[in-house]
Amino acid sequence: MRVVPVLEKSRLTVCSRINHAELSIVFATLDHVPFLLSRGRDLPALKLVVSMDPMEDGERRALEYLARDKNVKLMDMAERK
């Protein structure tokens, strides 16, 4: 298991670090989740994005649709138990 802090310097840097570390799971704040899911094809090792913030129902449905399209699973911290 690798833990890699990815501080947001630029979105390109975030993708580069995720790919370099071959991360399959990323924990992110909700405001970063749409970006990660939209880059799913550019992040081939990514299999799961965990939102550290709760998601509203409509928000969750939209993000789950995007996640399915990229073959990535989406959950939030409440679901990890």
C-alpha positions in Angstrom: 0.0 0.0 0.0 1.3 3.4 -0.9 0.2 6.7 0.6 1.0 9.7 -1.6 -0.1 13.2 -0.5 -1.1 15.1 -3.6 -1.3 18.7 -2.8 -3.0 20.7 -5.5 -0.4 22.7 -7.4 -2.0 22.1 -10.8 -4.4 19.6 -12.1 -1.8 18.3 -14.5 0.5 17.7 -11.5 -2.3 15.8 -9.7 -2.8 13.4 -12.6 0.9 13.0 -13.0 1.4 12.0 -9.4 -1.5 9.7 -9.4 -0.2 7.9 -12.5 3.4 7.9 -11.3 2.4 6.2 -8.0 0.0 3.9 -9.8 -2.7 4.8 -7.3 -5.9 2.7 -7.5 -7.7 4.6 -4.7 -7.8 8.3 -4.2 -9.4 10.2 -1.2 -10.4 13.7 -2.2 -12.6 16.5 -1.0 -15.9 16.7 -2.9 -14.9 19.7 -4.9 -12.1 17.6 -6.5 -14.1 14.5 -7.2 -15.7 15.7 -10.6 -12.2 16.5 -11.9 -10.8 13.1 -10.9 -13.8 11.3 -12.5 -13.6 13.4 -15.7 -9.9 12.3 -16.1 -10.7 8.6 -15.5 -9.3 7.6 -18.9 -6.1 9.5 -18.2 -5.7 7.7 -14.9 -5.7 4.0 -15.9 -4.9 2.6 -12.4 -7.7 4.5 -10.7 -10.5 2.2 -9.6 -12.0 4.0 -6.6 -12.6 7.6 -5.6 -13.6 8.3 -2.0 -15.1 11.6 -1.2 -14.2 12.9 2.2 -17.4 14.9 2.2 -20.9 13.6 2.2 -22.8 13.9 -1.2 -26.4 15.1 -1.7 -28.6 12.6 -3.6 -28.6 14.6 -6.9 -24.9 15.2 -6.7 -24.3 11.6 -6.0 -26.3 10.4 -9.0 -24.5 12.8 -11.4 -21.1 11.7 -10.1 -22.0 8.0 -10.1 -23.0 8.3 -13.7 -19.6 9.9 -14.6 -17.8 7.3 -12.5 -19.6 4.4 -14.3 -18.7 5.9 -17.6 -15.0 5.8 -16.6 -15.2 2.4 -14.9 -14.4 3.9 -11.5 -16.2 3.2 -8.3 -17.4 6.2 -6.2 -18.1 6.3 -2.4 -18.0 8.7 0.5 -16.5 8.3 3.9 -19.8 7.3 5.5 -19.9 4.2 3.2 -16.4 3.0 4.2 -17.6 1.4 7.4 
